[in-house]
């Protein structure tokens, strides 16, 4: 099938923020540019800083410096994506990643991406060692955690190291070792970070999901990777209420009885009972215990040690959205994740020991992984678990005040919601805030206006984009570049991204195309779990264009600014309000609804957001009544989460399929979002597409 590309010839958008001269003179981007220039004899990448003495027009000086910095960034970016081995060795050295062994060679940069060349094969690294390196003996606050109550808990660096030592000793006593999986069905708090770091110190692999996931959603993930230990909680605060978690936890534990040896329950809500008797399961040899009881099993005098592991050793298992079946288990390396995150936090974001970084996230979103990596550079991190609007719509900004946040991360939907509610954030003391990150979905241009009018005028608004697939960013923030209304500032260093047409050819700037990455990068997944021949991996990213990573996004590069505009997903992934999940998760629930014979779930664009539309072919003799519709919503809410519940549920006479039996989601998504589709010859029933042009419930 084909669609017509959208070509934009608009003028350069307004500048919303320009980096001041003092920042340009001292930023890590400037210093890294100088480092590369000196080491590699590349003067073009150095940021030239013209003399400013005698000038009275500060804005003019800042603009001139920003222009010079922009030219230097483009030269540095070109270096970073053509001399790949040199560049990533430079990042390793500049960010002081603690490795054992040699950084030579870096990678075979001539190898095809889908040959999966190994990065830094002679280096050894331990993820926990790197994240804890700045904190040994430190009295500085390392982590602050809060719920909706805003009763803060905190750990100093020394306390964090000690808690990881005790946790690692208990894990070692439980038999956890290299390659074992440790899972967390867990809230975003201190305990999740301590457990992850302890697992990493031993060479185990961490994987987590958040308490708002239902039983089916958790088992679809964890049953594939079979964790040896599972950490969870007794209850959570959300929307001003305490919600018991033990009921869902019992059902998850029963589903994992064949693999989980110890179920460790954290009394996350102190006033809620932690009745372990409710967690008895049949089969297996699972021990259920409180966190304190588990910690008491370790050698109290055992030192904290770090197992040196290959750079490619698995650190995290994250999960795809489950578009074509159960979620794929994406395995990310310790070395690749660490190197990429430090590049983004230090060189792009200018973060360091002076900073306090808050990211609104759950433990089931890759932004949690991104947040915790900031510990490696001595940055204090702030965790929050709860509604971002309770007890008041500005609760997160109150938290930012209380903790002196300097970099604040959230979602585009959150910013839109603040705007819709008319929240004026300027009432808060945000003198130390220098950066605001937005992700999850494209940040619409009007939201840029709101941020600079109602949050803070003098800050970097970094719209960032990447994903679970790379546990990091393809495009995002840059302290040395201006912020243009509606744009991501730049393609990130080392990420050779382009916009391609359906024929595998780059399109002109200003033209929409598929986001591809044409050169290897260290945070590519090392493999998918249970995918020994890499078939699932290759099908996920390399089927569309041979040897080229195809990410599944529509993207456009703006002429004249080096900016990037994200235009949404080009595949069947659902992304309402920036919450990304797969249609197959809904199909798995609907398979157990006897009144439904078949189903199709797609997203419909609504402005800059999308809503989930569910189309049902009813079983013979059945009609879609309000009672059936409500029952389906309730089932989805209970088994998955409230965020999975479709906005629209309608009955249709047929659903399109390909000749080889795959549901056709993308074509329907484009139709209901206003595009005209030419049916592909691969469709088994092309006439079924006509149904979706004339469904009254879809009119906006």
C-alpha positions in Angstrom: 0.0 0.0 0.0 1.2 3.5 -0.6 0.5 6.9 0.9 1.5 10.4 -0.2 4.4 11.9 1.7 3.8 15.3 3.4 6.3 17.9 2.3 6.7 21.1 4.4 8.2 24.3 3.1 7.4 26.4 6.2 9.8 29.1 7.4 12.2 28.5 10.2 10.1 28.3 13.4 10.6 30.9 16.2 13.5 30.5 18.6 12.2 29.9 22.1 15.6 29.8 23.9 19.2 30.4 23.1 22.1 29.1 25.2 23.7 32.0 27.0 27.4 32.8 26.4 28.4 31.6 29.9 26.8 28.1 29.3 28.4 27.8 25.8 31.8 28.6 27.3 31.6 26.0 30.0 29.3 23.2 28.8 30.3 19.6 28.4 29.4 19.8 24.7 31.9 22.6 24.3 34.5 20.8 26.4 34.0 17.5 24.6 34.3 19.3 21.2 37.6 20.7 22.4 38.7 17.3 23.7 38.0 15.7 20.3 39.5 18.5 18.4 42.8 18.2 20.3 42.9 14.4 20.3 41.9 13.9 16.7 43.4 17.1 15.2 39.9 18.2 14.0 39.7 22.0 14.6 36.4 22.2 12.8 34.6 20.5 15.7 35.8 23.0 18.3 33.2 25.6 19.4 34.7 29.0 18.4 33.9 31.6 21.1 34.2 35.1 19.7 35.3 37.9 22.0 32.3 39.4 23.8 34.0 42.3 25.6 32.7 45.7 24.6 29.4 44.4 23.3 26.3 45.7 25.0 23.7 43.8 23.0 23.6 40.5 25.0 21.0 38.9 22.8 23.0 39.6 19.7 26.2 38.1 21.3 24.3 35.0 22.5 22.8 34.5 19.0 26.3 34.8 17.4 27.7 32.3 19.8 24.8 29.9 19.3 25.3 30.1 15.5 29.0 29.2 15.9 28.1 26.4 18.3 25.6 25.1 15.8 28.2 24.9 13.1 30.6 23.2 15.4 27.9 20.7 16.4 27.2 19.8 12.8 30.9 19.1 12.3 31.1 17.1 15.5 28.0 15.1 14.5 29.5 14.3 11.2 32.6 13.0 12.9 30.6 11.0 15.4 28.7 9.2 12.6 31.5 8.6 10.2 34.5 7.7 12.5 32.4 5.6 14.7 35.0 3.6 16.6 37.0 6.8 17.3 34.0 8.7 18.5 32.7 6.1 20.9 36.2 5.6 22.3 36.3 9.3 22.9 33.0 9.2 24.7 34.3 6.3 26.9 37.4 8.3 27.8 35.7 11.6 28.3 32.9 10.3 30.5 35.3 8.2 32.5 33.4 4.9 32.2 35.2 2.6 34.6 36.4 -0.3 32.5 38.8 -3.1 33.2 41.0 -4.2 30.3 41.5 -2.4 27.0 39.2 -0.1 25.0 40.9 -1.4 21.8 39.3 -2.2 19.5 36.0 -0.4 19.8 33.9 -2.1 17.1 34.1 -3.3 13.5 32.4 -0.2 12.1 32.4 -1.7 8.6 30.2 -4.6 9.6 26.5 -4.5 8.7 24.2 -3.5 11.5 22.4 -6.8 11.3 25.7 -8.7 11.7 25.6 -7.3 15.3 29.3 -6.5 15.7 30.6 -6.7 19.3 31.5 -3.4 21.1 34.8 -3.2 23.1 35.4 -6.9 23.2 38.5 -6.6 25.3 36.9 -4.4 28.0 35.2 -5.6 31.2 32.7 -3.5 33.1 30.2 -3.8 35.9 27.1 -1.6 35.7 26.7 -1.3 39.5 30.4 -0.4 40.0 30.0 2.5 37.5 26.8 3.8 39.1 28.1 3.6 42.6 31.6 4.9 41.9 30.9 8.5 42.9 29.1 7.6 46.1 31.5 5.5 48.3 31.8 7.3 51.7 29.7 10.3 50.4 27.4 12.2 52.7 25.7 13.9 49.7 22.1 12.8 49.0 22.1 10.2 46.2 18.4 9.4 46.0 15.2 11.1 47.1 11.9 9.3 46.9 8.3 10.4 47.3 4.7 9.4 46.9 1.6 11.6 46.7 2.0 12.3 50.4 5.2 14.2 49.7 6.8 12.6 52.7 10.3 12.4 51.5 12.7 9.5 52.0 16.4 9.9 51.1 19.7 8.1 51.1 23.2 9.5 51.1 25.7 8.0 48.8 27.3 6.1 51.6 23.9 4.7 52.7 23.1 3.7 49.2 26.3 1.8 48.9 25.7 0.1 52.2 22.1 -0.9 51.3 23.4 -2.4 48.0 26.0 -4.3 49.9 23.4 -5.9 52.2 21.0 -6.6 49.4 23.8 -8.2 47.3 24.8 -10.4 50.2 21.2 -11.7 50.5 21.0 -12.3 46.8 24.3 -14.2 46.9 22.9 -16.3 49.7 19.9 -17.1 47.6 22.1 -18.4 44.8 21.9 -15.4 42.4 24.7 -15.3 40.0 25.8 -14.4 36.5 23.0 -14.4 34.0 20.2 -15.1 36.5 17.1 -12.9 36.2 15.9 -10.7 39.1 12.4 -9.2 38.6 10.6 -6.3 40.1 6.8 -5.9 40.1 7.5 -2.8 42.0 6.9 0.8 42.7 9.3 3.6 41.7 11.2 4.0 45.0 14.5 3.4 46.7 14.1 -0.4 47.0 13.8 -0.9 43.2 17.1 0.9 42.6 18.9 -0.9 45.4 17.7 -4.3 44.2 18.7 -3.5 40.6 22.2 -2.4 41.6 22.7 -5.5 43.9 21.6 -7.7 41.0 24.0 -5.9 38.7 26.9 -6.2 41.1 26.6 -10.0 40.8 26.2 -10.1 37.1 22.4 -10.9 37.2 19.9 -9.3 34.8 17.3 -6.9 36.1 13.8 -6.6 34.6 10.9 -4.6 36.1 7.3 -3.7 35.5 5.0 -1.3 37.4 2.2 -2.1 39.9 -0.5 -0.7 37.6 0.0 -3.7 35.2 -2.6 -6.4 35.5 -1.8 -10.1 36.0 -1.9 -11.0 32.3 0.4 -8.1 31.4 3.0 -9.1 34.0 2.9 -12.9 33.2 3.1 -12.2 29.5 6.5 -10.6 30.3 8.0 -12.4 33.3 6.9 -15.9 32.3 9.2 -15.7 29.3 12.3 -14.7 31.3 11.7 -16.8 34.4 13.1 -14.6 37.3 14.8 -16.4 40.2 13.8 -13.7 42.7 10.8 -11.4 42.4 10.5 -8.2 44.4 7.1 -6.6 44.9 5.1 -4.4 47.3 2.1 -4.6 49.6 0.2 -1.6 48.2 0.5 1.7 46.4 -0.8 5.2 46.8 -2.6 6.5 43.7 -5.2 9.2 43.2 -5.3 9.9 46.9 -6.1 6.3 47.9 -4.2 3.2 49.0 -4.6 0.3 46.6 -3.9 -3.2 47.8 -1.4 -5.0 45.6 -1.3 -8.4 47.3 -4.3 -9.8 45.4 -2.7 -9.3 42.0 0.6 -10.3 43.4 -0.8 -13.7 44.4 -2.0 -14.4 40.9 1.3 -13.4 39.4 3.2 -15.5 41.9 1.0 -18.5 41.1 1.8 -18.0 37.4 5.5 -17.9 38.2 5.6 -20.8 40.7 7.8 -22.8 38.3 10.7 -20.4 38.4 10.5 -17.9 41.3 12.4 -19.2 44.3 11.9 -16.2 46.6 9.1 -13.7 46.5 10.2 -10.6 48.5 7.5 -8.2 49.6 8.3 -4.6 50.5 5.9 -2.8 52.9 5.8 0.2 50.5 2.7 1.6 52.3 3.5 1.2 55.9 0.0 1.5 57.2 -1.3 -1.2 54.9 -1.2 -4.8 56.2 1.5 -7.1 54.6 -0.3 -10.4 55.1 2.0 -13.0 53.5 -0.6 -15.7 54.1 -2.4 -14.2 51.1 0.5 -15.2 48.9 0.6 -18.9 49.3 0.9 -20.7 45.9 0.7 -24.3 44.8 3.5 -26.1 43.0 7.2 -25.1 42.9 9.3 -24.2 45.9 8.7 -20.5 46.3 9.6 -18.9 49.6 7.6 -15.8 50.5 9.2 -13.3 52.9 9.3 -9.6 53.8 12.2 -7.5 52.7 13.7 -7.4 56.2 13.6 -11.2 56.4 15.3 -11.5 53.1 18.0 -9.1 53.9 18.7 -11.0 57.2 19.7 -14.1 55.2 22.9 -12.6 53.8 26.4 -12.6 55.3 26.3 -9.4 57.3 30.1 -8.9 57.0 30.4 -9.7 53.3 32.0 -6.8 51.4 30.4 -5.3 48.3 32.2 -6.7 45.2 31.7 -6.1 41.6 32.0 -8.9 39.0 33.8 -7.7 35.9 31.9 -8.7 32.9 32.1 -8.4 29.1 31.0 -5.0 27.8 28.1 -6.8 26.0 26.9 -8.7 29.1 23.1 -8.4 29.6 22.0 -5.8 32.2 18.4 -5.1 31.5 15.5 -6.9 29.9 12.9 -4.5 28.6 9.7 -5.4 26.7 8.3 -4.5 23.3 4.7 -3.4 23.1 3.4 -6.8 21.9 2.1 -5.7 18.5 2.4 -9.1 16.9 2.1 -11.5 19.9 3.4 -11.6 23.4 5.9 -8.8 24.2 9.4 -9.4 22.9 12.0 -9.5 25.6 14.7 -6.9 24.6 18.0 -7.6 26.2 20.3 -4.5 26.7 24.0 -4.7 27.6 25.6 -3.1 30.6 28.3 -1.4 28.6 26.2 -0.1 25.8 23.5 1.2 28.1 26.0 2.9 30.3 28.0 4.5 27.5 25.0 5.8 25.7 23.3 7.2 28.9 26.5 9.0 29.9 26.8 10.5 26.5 23.3 11.8 26.8 23.4 13.0 30.4 26.9 14.5 30.4 27.6 15.7 26.8 24.1 16.5 25.6 22.5 17.4 29.0 25.4 18.9 30.8 24.5 17.1 34.0 27.0 16.5 36.8 27.4 16.3 40.6 25.9 19.7 41.0 22.5 18.6 39.6 19.3 17.1 40.9 17.4 15.1 38.3 13.7 14.2 38.5 12.0 12.0 35.9 8.3 11.2 36.2 8.2 7.5 35.3 7.3 4.1 36.4 9.6 1.1 36.8 8.1 -0.3 33.6 9.2 2.5 31.3 12.7 2.9 29.9 12.8 6.4 31.4 13.4 4.7 34.8 16.5 3.1 33.4 17.6 6.5 31.9 17.0 8.2 35.3 19.0 5.8 37.4 22.0 6.0 35.1 22.5 9.6 36.3 23.9 8.2 39.5 27.1 7.3 37.6 27.9 11.0 37.3 27.2 11.9 40.9 23.8 13.5 40.1 21.2 13.2 42.8 18.0 11.6 41.4 14.4 12.0 42.5 11.8 9.2 42.3 8.1 9.7 42.5 5.4 7.0 42.6 1.8 8.2 42.3 -0.5 10.4 40.3 1.1 13.5 38.8 -2.0 15.5 39.7 -2.8 14.4 43.3 -3.3 15.9 45.8 -3.0 19.0 43.5 -2.3 19.4 39.8 1.1 21.0 40.6 2.3 18.3 43.0 5.4 17.4 40.9 6.5 21.1 41.0 6.0 21.2 44.7 8.3 18.1 44.8 10.7 19.9 42.5 10.8 22.9 44.9 11.3 20.6 47.9 14.3 18.8 46.3 15.9 21.7 44.3 15.5 19.9 41.0 17.7 21.3 38.2 16.5 18.9 35.4 12.8 17.9 35.2 11.7 15.1 33.0 8.1 14.3 32.1 5.8 13.4 29.2 4.3 15.6 26.5 0.8 14.6 27.7 1.6 15.9 31.2 2.6 19.3 29.8 -0.6 19.3 27.7 -2.7 18.5 30.8 -1.1 21.3 32.8 -1.9 23.6 29.9 -5.5 22.4 29.7 -5.9 22.9 33.5 -4.5 26.4 33.4 -1.7 25.6 35.9 0.7 28.5 36.3 3.9 26.8 37.5 5.8 30.1 37.9 4.3 30.4 41.4 7.0 27.8 42.3 10.6 28.6 43.1 12.3 27.2 40.1 15.5 29.3 40.2 17.7 26.2 39.9 15.8 24.5 37.1 17.8 24.7 33.9 16.3 21.9 31.8 12.8 20.4 31.1 12.7 17.1 29.2 9.6 15.9 27.4 9.1 12.5 25.9 6.5 9.7 25.2 4.9 11.4 22.3 5.6 14.5 20.1 5.4 17.8 22.0 3.1 20.0 20.1 4.2 23.6 19.2 1.6 25.2 21.5 3.1 23.3 24.4 6.4 25.1 23.8 4.5 28.4 24.2 3.0 27.2 27.4 6.3 26.1 28.9 8.0 29.4 28.3 5.0 31.5 29.4 3.8 29.5 32.4 6.8 27.4 33.6 10.0 29.2 33.1 11.3 31.5 30.4 15.0 30.8 30.8 15.4 27.0 30.4 16.2 24.4 27.9 13.1 22.6 26.7 14.4 19.3 25.5 11.9 17.3 23.5 13.6 13.8 23.3 12.8 10.7 21.3 14.1 7.2 21.3 12.5 4.2 22.9 12.6 0.9 24.7 14.2 -0.7 21.7 17.4 1.3 22.3 16.8 2.2 25.9 18.0 5.7 25.0 17.6 8.5 22.4 17.9 8.9 18.7 17.2 12.7 18.8 16.9 15.1 21.7 18.4 17.9 23.8 21.6 19.8 23.4 22.7 22.6 25.7 24.7 24.3 22.9 21.8 24.7 20.5 18.8 26.9 20.3 15.3 25.6 21.0 13.0 26.1 18.1 9.2 25.9 18.5 7.9 22.4 17.8 11.3 20.8 17.2 13.7 18.4 18.8 17.0 20.2 18.9 19.1 17.7 17.0 20.0 14.1 16.1 22.1 12.8 18.9 25.8 12.3 18.5 26.8 8.9 17.2 23.2 8.2 15.9 23.2 8.4 12.1 19.5 8.8 11.6 17.8 9.7 8.3 14.3 9.9 6.8 13.7 7.4 4.0 10.9 6.8 1.6 9.4 3.4 0.9 12.0 2.7 -1.7 14.9 3.0 0.8 16.0 6.4 -0.4 16.7 9.4 1.8 14.1 12.2 1.4 14.8 15.9 1.3 14.7 18.0 4.5 11.2 19.1 5.1 9.8 15.8 3.8 8.3 13.1 6.1 9.9 9.7 5.9 10.5 6.5 7.9 13.1 7.0 10.7 16.1 4.8 10.0 19.6 4.5 11.5 22.3 3.6 9.1 25.3 3.0 11.3 26.0 0.7 14.3 25.6 2.1 17.8 26.5 0.6 21.1 23.0 0.5 22.7 21.5 -1.8 20.1 20.0 -4.7 21.9 22.4 -7.6 22.3 19.7 -10.0 21.5 16.0 -10.9 22.2 15.3 -13.5 24.9 14.4 -16.9 23.5 15.5 -15.9 20.0 18.6 -18.0 19.4 18.9 -17.4 15.7 18.1 -13.7 16.0 15.1 -14.1 13.8 12.7 -12.0 15.9 15.4 -9.3 16.3 16.0 -9.1 12.6 12.3 -9.1 11.8 11.7 -6.2 14.3 14.2 -3.8 12.8 15.8 -5.1 9.6 13.0 -6.5 7.5 12.0 -3.2 6.0 15.4 -2.1 4.7 18.2 -4.6 4.3 21.0 -4.0 6.9 19.4 -0.8 8.0 17.7 -0.2 11.4 14.0 0.9 10.7 12.5 2.3 13.9 8.8 2.5 13.1 8.5 6.3 13.4 7.7 9.0 10.9 10.2 11.8 11.1 11.1 15.1 9.3 14.3 17.1 9.4 13.7 20.8 9.3 15.7 22.8 6.7 17.8 25.5 8.2 17.7 24.5 11.9 19.1 20.9 12.1 16.0 20.3 14.1 13.9 17.1 14.1 10.1 16.8 14.0 8.6 13.5 15.2 5.3 12.7 13.4 4.2 9.6 15.2 4.4 5.8 14.8 4.5 4.2 11.4 3.7 0.7 12.7 0.8 -0.8 14.7 2.1 0.2 18.2 -0.5 2.1 20.2 0.6 5.3 21.9 -2.3 7.1 23.6 -1.1 10.1 25.7 2.4 8.9 25.2 1.8 5.5 26.9 3.0 2.9 24.4 1.7 -0.6 24.3 0.9 -3.2 21.7 -2.4 -4.3 20.1 -1.6 -8.0 20.9 -2.0 -7.3 24.6 -5.6 -6.4 23.9 -6.1 -9.3 21.6 -4.9 -11.7 24.3 -7.7 -10.4 26.6 -10.4 -10.5 23.9 -9.6 -14.1 22.9 -11.4 -15.0 26.2 -14.5 -13.0 25.4 -17.0 -15.5 23.9 -19.2 -12.8 22.3 -16.2 -11.6 20.1 -15.1 -13.6 17.0 -12.3 -11.3 15.9 -10.8 -7.9 16.8 -8.5 -5.1 15.5 -7.0 -2.4 17.7 -5.4 0.7 16.2 -4.7 4.3 17.1 -6.5 7.3 15.6 -4.7 10.6 15.5 -6.5 13.3 17.6 -4.5 16.5 17.1 -1.0 15.7 18.3 -2.2 12.7 20.4 -4.0 9.5 19.5 -6.8 7.4 20.9 -7.2 3.7 20.8 -10.0 2.4 18.6 -11.1 -1.2 19.0 -13.1 -2.9 16.1 -14.9 -6.1 16.9 -16.4 -8.8 14.6 -19.1 -10.3 16.9 -19.7 -14.0 17.2 -22.6 -15.5 15.3 -25.9 -14.4 16.8 -24.3 -11.7 19.1 -24.5 -7.9 18.9 -22.4 -5.3 20.6 -24.6 -4.1 23.4 -23.7 -1.5 26.0 -23.4 -4.3 28.6 -20.9 -6.2 26.5 -18.9 -3.1 25.7 -18.7 -2.2 29.4 -17.7 -5.8 30.3 -14.9 -5.7 27.7 -13.6 -2.4 29.2 -13.7 -3.8 32.7 -11.9 -7.0 31.6 -9.1 -5.0 29.9 -8.8 -2.7 32.9 -8.5 -5.6 35.3 -6.1 -7.8 33.3 -3.9 -5.0 31.8 -4.4 -1.5 33.1 -6.7 1.5 32.9 -4.4 2.9 30.2 -5.1 0.0 27.9 -8.9 0.7 27.8 -9.9 1.8 24.3 -11.7 5.1 23.8 -13.8 3.8 21.0 -15.3 0.2 20.7 -17.4 -0.5 17.6 -18.6 -3.6 15.7 -17.6 -4.1 12.1 -18.5 -6.9 9.6 -14.9 -7.7 8.6 -11.3 -7.1 9.5 -8.5 -6.9 6.8 -5.9 -9.7 6.7 -2.8 -10.3 4.6 -2.6 -13.4 2.5 -0.3 -15.0 5.1 -2.8 -14.4 7.8 -1.6 -11.2 9.6 -4.0 -8.5 10.7 -3.6 -5.3 8.8 -3.3 -2.6 11.4 -1.2 0.2 9.8 -3.5 0.6 6.8 -6.6 1.0 9.1 -4.7 3.3 11.4 -3.9 5.6 8.4 -7.4 5.5 7.1 -9.1 6.5 10.3 -6.5 9.2 10.8 -7.6 10.8 7.5 -5.4 9.3 4.8 -6.5 7.6 1.6 -4.9 4.2 1.1 -4.3 2.2 -2.1 -4.7 -1.5 -1.1 -1.7 -3.7 -1.4 -1.8 -6.9 -3.4 -0.8 -8.8 -0.3 -4.3 -8.3 1.2 -6.6 -11.3 1.4 -9.7 -9.1 1.6 -8.9 -5.6 0.3 -12.6 -4.6 0.2 -12.7 -4.7 4.0 -10.7 -1.5 4.1 -13.7 0.4 2.7 -15.5 -0.2 6.0 -13.2 2.1 8.0 -13.7 5.2 5.8 -17.4 5.5 7.0 -17.7 4.7 10.6 -19.6 7.6 12.3 -18.1 6.9 15.7 -14.7 7.9 14.4 -15.6 11.4 13.3 -13.8 14.0 15.4 
